Amino acid sequence: MNTTVSKNLVMLARMLERLDRSAEPVDPQQYRGVVEHLTEVLRSTPYDAALEAVLQASPAAAELYENMNYQHAGLCRSPLETALAAEIAARSAIDAARRRPAQPKR
């Protein structure tokens, strides 16, 4: 990864983290602009140890990267145990809802 791309990537990932964690309302245009710029940089950045370090340090950038690559790799950055537990919990809730008798209308 060249130095300019690396600096831009780190700066944009940090910006996105600050916006995501902001206690104050964030301007949607500003948020969209940061995401669009970060998306461009991520598209032009080869996957290597430097990119992995940025993604490890920035959950927001990692989620964006994962969404960008979903069609090829699914939720490749999401912990399998967490995804599996969520799927099992959802299935359990759906099954429980199906077993409940319908409430009469009043």
C-alpha positions in Angstrom: 0.0 0.0 0.0 1.5 3.3 -1.0 2.0 6.0 1.7 -0.6 8.5 0.4 -3.4 5.8 0.3 -2.3 4.5 3.7 -2.6 8.0 5.3 -5.9 8.7 3.6 -7.2 5.3 4.7 -6.2 5.8 8.3 -7.6 9.3 8.4 -10.9 8.3 6.8 -11.3 5.3 9.1 -10.7 7.5 12.1 -13.2 10.0 10.9 -15.8 7.3 10.4 -15.2 6.0 13.9 -15.6 9.5 15.4 -18.9 10.0 13.5 -20.2 6.6 14.5 -19.4 7.2 18.1 -20.5 10.8 18.2 -23.0 11.6 21.0 -24.1 14.6 19.0 -26.3 14.3 15.8 -24.1 13.9 12.7 -24.9 15.7 9.4 -26.0 13.0 7.0 -24.2 14.6 4.1 -20.9 14.7 6.0 -21.4 11.0 7.0 -22.2 10.0 3.5 -19.2 11.9 2.2 -16.8 10.2 4.5 -18.3 6.8 3.7 -18.0 7.5 -0.1 -14.4 8.6 0.2 -13.5 5.7 2.4 -15.2 3.3 0.0 -13.1 4.7 -2.9 -9.9 4.3 -0.9 -10.8 0.7 0.2 -11.6 -0.2 -3.4 -8.1 0.9 -4.5 -6.3 -0.6 -1.6 -4.9 -4.2 -2.0 -5.6 -6.5 0.9 -2.4 -6.7 2.9 -1.2 -6.5 6.5 -1.5 -2.7 6.6 -5.2 -2.8 5.5 -5.9 -5.6 8.0 -4.4 -3.5 10.8 -6.7 -0.6 9.8 -9.7 -2.9 9.7 -8.8 -4.3 13.1 -8.5 -0.8 14.6 -11.7 0.5 13.0 -14.9 -1.6 13.4 -16.8 0.9 11.3 -14.3 0.6 8.4 -14.3 -3.2 8.8 -18.1 -3.3 8.5 -18.0 -1.1 5.4 -15.3 -3.3 3.9 -17.3 -6.4 4.7 -20.4 -4.9 3.1 -18.4 -3.9 0.0 -17.2 -7.5 -0.4 -20.4 -9.3 0.7 -21.2 -10.7 -2.7 -17.8 -12.5 -2.8 -17.3 -13.5 0.8 -20.5 -12.9 2.8 -19.9 -11.7 6.3 -16.3 -12.8 6.3 -15.2 -10.4 9.1 -18.0 -11.2 11.5 -17.2 -13.7 14.2 -18.8 -17.0 13.3 -19.9 -17.8 16.9 -21.8 -14.4 17.1 -23.5 -14.9 13.8 -24.5 -18.5 14.6 -25.8 -17.5 18.0 -27.9 -14.8 16.5 -29.3 -17.2 13.9 -30.1 -19.8 16.5 -31.8 -17.2 18.7 -33.9 -15.9 15.8 -34.9 -19.4 14.8 -36.0 -20.1 18.4 -38.0 -16.9 18.6 -39.8 -17.7 15.3 -40.5 -21.3 16.4 -41.9 -20.0 19.8 -44.1 -17.5 18.0 -45.5 -20.2 15.7 -46.4 -22.4 18.7 -48.4 -19.6 20.5 -52.2 -19.8 19.9 -53.6 -16.7 18.2 -55.1 -14.2 20.6 -58.8 -13.5 20.0 -59.6 -10.0 18.7 -61.5 -7.7 20.9 
